[in-house]
Structures are given as structure tokens and as C-alpha cells.
Amino acid sequence: MALERHIYPGNNTTEGFYSYYNYILGQREANRIICIKGGPGVGKSTFMRKIGETYLEKGEDVDFMHCSSDNNSLDGVVLKNRRIALIDATSPHVVDYKCKSLYWTSKYINRRETSRRRYIIDTVRRSKNSIYYIRYTK
């Protein structure tokens, strides 16, 4: 039976952000580290989740790495037996130097819809950045 784990490898604390990301799957032990980039809402988490679910159905162990600031968002998926990691490489994640492959989701953006909602997207992004700054820089 496949093992499905849901993990929060990073966390915002009163001491600042604490991370276990460097201990998930090392570069030397990994067969492949795939970095996924793209703007907000383009499907990075959905893409990783579907890959993870597909391998679970095949009977393989999968670790789902959840984002500490958004439970519905994934920061990564690890296929332990295959030693493959898919990780969100967009800001604030600084992982490009670890990537063995790069996948851009931006080519799948509905540009008309994104343009129409640009003001909302920018407002939410600025608000989130302000809240993070206030909460975690004191």
C-alpha cells in the first residue's frame, strides 16, 4: 500500500521563518529535481498535486509539501522511491541553484483573464507582502 504523507517543511514562527527544505531530498541522492515556475494561479500546485496523485494510484509513496502560508498550495511533491522532487521555484523560494530541470507554467496563462483581474491580483499580492513584513520582521 502506498504511503501518502502531508508535510509542512517550513513554518513562520515568532523567531522568523524556519525551514527543513534542505533536508527533504538532497541533490546527491536525487535522480531529478524539477523546478516549476509561473505566476500566481497558473496551476503550479495543481500540476504537482496531479502528478503526486497519479503516482499514489500506481502504488508509490508520495510526500506532499504544503505551503506554510496557504494550506491549499503546494511547495513541492517528492516521489521518494524514484528520488524525484518537484518544487515551486517562484519567489520567495530560492531554489534555482538546486534544479536539474526547469518547467515554466506561464505559457498556459489565460492572458485575457489575467489582464482583466490584474488590479485584484496586484492588490492581494501587496496586501500579503505588507502583512508578512509587519508580522515577521519585528
N, C-alpha and C positions, 0 to 999 in steps of 0.2 A: 504494500500500500504506500502511495506517495505521501511524503511529508510536506505539508504546507505550513510555512511559518510567516507571521506578520511581525515585522521588527521596526522599531524606531531607532535607527543608529545615530541620530543626532537629536539634541534637545536644547531648548532655550532654558537657562537656569538663572537664578539670581546672581550667579558668578559669571554670566555670559553664556555663549554657545559652547556646548561640549559635544565632541564628535568621536564616534567609533568607526567612521567611514574607512579609515586606512586599514582597519583590521577585518574587513568583510571578505575580500578576495585580493590577495597580493598580486602584484604584477608578475612575479616569478612563477607563481603557481597557476596563474590564469592562462587558459588557452586563448581566450579572447576577451577584451574589454571594449565594449561598443558604447561610444558616447553619442547621445541623442540631443540634438539642439533644435530649437524652434521657439517661436513667440508664445505668449500665453494663450491657452485654449486651442492650440493646433493639434493636440492629440498625443503628446508625448507619454503621459500616464496611461491613456487608453491603449496605445500601441504596446507599451511594456506589459500592461496587465493582460492583454490578449495573448501575448507570447507566453507569459507565465501560466495562464490557464490552459493553454494548448499543451504545454509540457506536463502539467499536472494530470490532464486527461490521459496522457501517454504513460502515466505511472512514475514520473520522475519527480524528485524533490525540488521544491521551488521556495526561495525566500523572497518575500515582497518587502521592500524597504520603503516605509512610509515617510512622508514629509512631516517634520515636527510642527510646521505652521499650518498644514492643511491635510487633515486625515484622508481626504478623497484623492490626494495627489501622491504619486509615487516618485521617489527619488531614484529608485532602482529596482531591478529584479535580478536575482542570482540563480542560475541553474547549476547547483552545487556539483552534481555528478559529472556534468560536462565542463565544469570550471569556466563558465561563461558569465559575464556580468554585463547587463545593460544599465547604463546610468544616465540620468538627466545632467547634461553638461552646460546648461544655461545658467546665467547669473542667478543666485550668488554662488553656485557650485563652481569651484575652481579645480577642474579635473582634466583639462585638455592634455596635460603632460602624461597622463596615465593611459590615454586612449590608444588602442590598437586599430580601431575603426571609428569612423565618424558618419553619422546619419543625420541629415537635415530634414526636419519635418516641414519647414517653411514652404516648400513647393506645393504643399497641399492646402495652403491657406485660402479661404474664400475671401479674396481681397475686397470685393464689393461690400460684403457684410462687415468685414473688419473696419473698413473706412467709415461705414455708417455708424459704427459703435466706438469709434476711436476716442471720443470725448469720455465715454464711460470707462473704457479700458485705462486711459491715462489717469483719470480721477481716482479709480480704485488703486492703481499702482502707486500713485503719490501718497494716498492715504495710508496704505500698508507700509510704505517706506518710512513715513513720519512716525507711525505707531511703533515700529521696530526701533527706530532711533531713540525715541523717548523711553521706551521700556528697557532696552538692553545697553544703553550707553551710560547709565547712571552708576 
